[in-house]
């Protein structure tokens, strides 16, 4: 593989920012220098030099929750198109969800997705094994070394993936051989809220009612059950996309390391939007769980900063604009974010809401620790060279001409960012450089130290 020497970058890593050089060789971070010695003394033969003066160098972002729609829903997105958008956004590794078509409910179907990614994905990848009410025999076969986790929908989902039988949930939490990641919304509460809204509006329920239907009570009831089961069976639990201030009380502010048994994630959209944005954006910010009040948004950010919430992710879930133009009950939930998640968080940093070191902690380091990912998520010698160079002085506005998602739209259209990604390395391969993709080498399957 090609060798690269990145010189003069401001390296943001492990809570520090310092100027240094990084040598990439054989897909790995070979050398790191804080004194400029690499640029001055290393043999340059066969090495491409990248002068990164004035730019930031961070580990590649690890997104622990995406929906790339492959197989079966590829009119919305696929492993190639969405991984391209990911690497353009500085996301070098992703973990993809099982509610594709068919649902990923057997080990055979799971391995078929890995085989597809091996030929199509520009980013590194892992796939969750899906849970249903009747596939515990498949769940227990999951290999902790090669699979990121088990995904349990404790709320409505696609196909046969709602797990709502008490005995099934008990069995999963008792016997799962690997981390259990949960979508927590209580289905009974949602159905009751839906009937109340239908009684008021008929079929013409406004988008502003979404957080009333997918209510804070539905979230808290389901999250409380998940935590109760995890404590009962000492399950390694990861709660996805928290959306309410109420749920924070269920969590510990202990460091996100191997001893923390219950961890949690917040998504960019729950940190960026509030229910005040439904009037302007409507279905474009219809997600499950719903975007809720500004007080929830602010509490989630505080919990992220104080350690109750461990990871920032996207729940990237593209739908076509035609699908999103449907009335409330036939309009799907979800939106595309993976190209813009890092830029959005850096914009929040620029506004003084979070430090750039904390952005790297929550998007790069913490996912690597929470999932025990092998040699990724840090700038360390001997680690895989998943690296991102950022120009902190380049301004651009999100618009149709620069959106890379297959669905062709973004809930952040019109937003101006004040930084831009110039280079993304995936395992030492230059996958993105100033608007061009390196398609010659796919990403790698993530491995886990469990």
N, C-alpha and C positions, 0 to 999 in steps of 0.2 A: 504494500500500500504506500501511497504518497506520504512523505514527511512534511510537516508544517512547523514553522517556528513563529509563534505569535509574540511580538515584542512590544514593550512599553504600554501594555494594557493596564487599566485599573481593575484589578482582580477583586471581585466581591464574592467572598466565600467564608463560611464558618464564622460569621459575625464580624468579619474584618473587611476593610477596603484598603488595598495597597497596590503600588505599582510593581509589575513583575513581568516575567517572560514565561512562556509555556511551550515545551517541545512535544509534538505529537508524532509518535512513531509506532507502526504496526497496530494502529487502531487504538492505542493506549496513550495516556498521559505519561510520557517518558521522563521528563524533567520539569521542575518548577524552580524558578530563580526569582528572588526578591531584590537582588542587587544589580540586575542588568548583566550579569556575567554570561548568561547564555547567548545574548545578542553579541557580546564582544568576543567570546572564545570558542563557541561551538562550531565544529566543522560544517560549513554551509553546503557542502557537496550534496546534490540531490534533494535539497530542502527548499521548499517555497517559504519565503519570508513574508509575513503579514505585519506591517507596521500598524499597531493598534493604538498609537498615541492619541489620547483624548477619548478613547472608547472604553466601555466596560466589558469585562469578560466574566461570565457567570456559568455555572453548570447548566446543562439542559434541563428544561422544565419537565417534570413527570406528572402527567394528568391521570389521576386514578379513576376517572369516570367519564367515558365518552360513549356515544352511539354512532358508529361509522356506517351502519345500515347494511353491511355485507354479511351474509347473503340475504336476498329476497326483497330488499327495500331499496335497491340501488338507484332508483329514479331520484331519491333524495340525496344520496351520497354513497361513496364506496371506500374501500380501504386505500385505494390509490389517491382519489381526489381529496379525501379528508386528511390523510397523512401528509399530503403536500401542503395543505393549509396549515397543518400543525407545525411542520418544520419551518415554514415561513414565519410562524409566530413564536419560534423558539422552543416549541414543545418537541423534545427528542424521544420521549417514551410515553405510551398511553396504555390504559387498561380498558378494554371494551366490553360492553354489556351484552347479556345473552338474549335480549328480547328482539332477535332477528327472526327471519322466516326461513327455515323452521326455528323455533326456540331452541337454544343450546341446552338441552336437557339430558343428553347422553354424552359419555366420554368420546364416542365415535364422532358425534357432531362437533364437539369441542375441538378435537384434533383436526377436523376438516377446516375449521376457521384458522388454525395455526398454519396449515398448509397453504391456504390462500394468502395469508399475510406474508409468508416467506417469499412470495413472488411479486407482491404488489405494494407493500408498505414501505415508504421512505423512512419512517420512524421505527424505533424499537416498539415491541408490542407484547401484550399479554391479554388473555381473555378470561372472563369470569365463567365458571360453571354455574348454570342456572338451577334454581330450585322450583319445584312445583309441589302440589299436594301429594304426589305419588312417585317421586323418583329418588327417595333416600338411598336406595341401593346403588344408584349411580353417583350420588354425591360423595359417599364414603370412599369411592375409588379415586378421588381427586388427589393428585400428587402435589404436596406442598412445595416441592423443589421447583416445579415447572409451571404452576398455575397460581395466579395472583390471589384468587379467593372464590368463595361461594356468594352468589348474589341472591338475596331474598327480597321479593317485593311484598312487603306487609301493607299493601294498598293496591288499588286497581292497576293492572298492567296489560300487556299485549298477550293475546293467546291464552295459554294454560299456565301463566306464571304468577297468578295471585295465590299466595300461601296464606290461607285463612283458617285452616284446621288446627286447633290447639295441639292435638297429639302430633301433628306433623312438625309444627314449630318446635315443640319440645324435642323431637327426635333430631332435627337439624342442629339445634344448639347443643345437644348432648353429644352428637356423634361426628360433627363436621371436623375433618382432619386439618383444616386450614382456616384462615381468617374468614369470618362471615360479614359481608357488607350488606347493609339493609337500607331499603327505601321505606320510610316510616310514615304512613298515613292510614288512619283507621277507616276501613271501608264502610262499616255500618254508619259511622258519623257522616261520612261523605254522602252516602245515599239519603240519609235523613235531611241533610242540608240541601241536596239537589231537589228533593220533593218540595221543600219549603220555597225554594226559588221558582220552581215551576208553577207552584200555586200563585205566586206573586206576578210572574212575568210570562207564563206560558212557555212556549219554545224560544221566545226572544230574550233570553237572559243576556244582560250586558256583560262584557268582559270584566268590568269593574267588580262583578260579583264573584269572580274566581277565588279570591282569598276568603270569601265568606263560605263558599262551598267546600274548597280544600282548606278547611279552617285551621286555626292554631290549635283548637281542641283536638282535631283529628290527628295532627302531628304529635302533640304531647302524649296523647293516649297511646299511640303506637310506639313512640320512642321509649316511653316508660316501660312498656311490655318488653321491648327488646333488651333494655338494660336489666330488667328483672330476670329474664331468662339467662342472660350472659353471666350475671352474678351467681345464679343458681348452679350453672354448669361450668363456670370458669372459662367461658367461651371467649376466644379472641374476636371481639366485636368492633366493627368500624361503621359508624352511623353516617350515611351520606347526606349531602345537601341540607344541612340544618337551615331552617327558615324563620324560626321564632326565638324571641328572647326567653320564653318559658322553658325551652328545652335545655338551655345552658346549665340550669341547676342540676341536671342529671349527670354532668361531666366533672371530671377532675382536672385541675390545672397542673398535674404532674408532667414532667418532661415526656415527650413522645419518644420513648425508647422501648427496648424489648420487654420491659417489665410493665408497661402500661397496657392493661388488658382491654380497656374501652377507649377508643379514639373516635374523633369526629372530623368531618369535613364541612367547609362552607364553599359555595360556588360564587363565582365572580358576580353573577347577576343579582344574587341576594345581598351583595355588598355595594352594588352600583345603583340599582333601581329601588323604587318603593311603589306603594299602591297609588301614589300621586301620578305615576307615569302611565297608568292604563288609559287615561283619557287621550293622551298623545299617541301612544304606541299600540294600544289594543292587543290584538292576538300576537304581536311580535314579542311580547313579554309574558305570554301565557306559558308558564312552566308548571310542572308538578314536582315538588310542592310549590305553591303559589308564592310569588313576590308579595310581601305583606307590608306592614307599616314602616315608616321611616324610623320609628323607635326600635323596631326589630332589626332593621339594617344597621343602626348605630350600635345596638347591643351585640350583634354578631361580630362587628369589627372589634369592639372592645374585648370580646371573648377570644378572638383570634390573637390579639396582642398579648393577652395575659395567660395564654396557654390552655384555656379550656377547649378551644378548637385548634386542631393540629395541622390541617392541610387546606390549601386552596385549590379547587379544581373547577371544571366547567360544566359537567353534564351536557357537553356538546351533543345536540340532538336536532339535526337539520330536517326541515320539512319544506316542501315547495311553497311558493307564495300563493299558488292556487289553493293548496290545502289550508293555508293559514287564513285565507279569505272567507272560509266557511263560517256559518253561524256558530254560536258558542258550543253547542253539544256535538257538532261534527268537526269542529276545528281541533286539530291535534295539539297537544302540549309539547313544548320544547323549542329550542332555537340554537343556531350555530354560534360558537364562541371561541373555538380552539385557536383560531388565527390571531385573536385579539386579546386573549386573557392576560398574557404577560404585559402587554402595552397598557392595558387598563389598570393593572396593579401598579405599574410604574407611574402612571398618571396620578393615581391616588398617593403615591409616595411624593411626587412633585408637589402635591397639594398639602403635604405635611401630615397626612393621615397615618402613614406607615413608613418605616425606614426602608431603604432599598435592601439593606442587609436582612430585614425581616421578610421582605418579599421573597428573597432567595431561600430563606429558611423554610417558609411555608409552601413554596412551589417546587423546590428542588431537594433540599436536605430532608425535610420531614417525611415526604412520601417515601423516600428511600428507606428511612428508618421504620416507618409504620408498617411497610410491607416486606422489610428485610431483603431489599433488592441487592443483588450481588454487584458490587463495585460500580455503582452509578449514583448520581445525585450530588457528587462533591468534586471539587478540583483537587485531586490527590494523585501523587505518583503511583502508577500501577492500576489506576482506575480507567474504565473505558472513556475514551475521549468524546464524550457528549458535551459540547461546549457551544456557547452562544456569545457572539460579539454584538454589542449595542452601541449605536451612536446616540448619545444623550442630547444632541443638539439638532437633530433632524426632525422637522415638523411635517406631518402629513395628515390628511383628513380621510376617514373611512368613507368609501364611495363605491359605486358600481364598477369603476375601472380598476380597483385594486382588491376587490373581494375574491377570494379563491375557492370558497365553498361551492360545491356542485349546485346547491340550491340558489346561489347567486345573490343572497341578501344577508344583512346583519342587523341586529337590534341596535347596533352602535353606529349606524350610518349617520354621517354628519358630525360625528365626534372628531375633534382634532387631537392627535397625540403629539407629544413633544419629544419623542424618542423613536428610534426605528432599529430594526434588526438588520445587520449587514451580512453576517455569516452565521450559519448553523452547521455544526459538525455532529454527525451521528456515527459513533464508533470510529472516529477518525476520518470519516468520509465527509467531504464538503457537500452537504445536501442542499444548501441554499446559500446563494451569494448575490446580493444586490439585484434581486428580481429573477435570477435564473436558478433552475433546479439541477442537481446532479442525480440523474435517474439511473446511473449505471450500477448502483449497489443498494440493495434493500437494507432496511434495519434488521435487528436481531431479536430473537425471542428472549424476553427477560427471564433471568434465573433468580432464585430466591434462597437465601441462606437460612433454611429452616430444618 
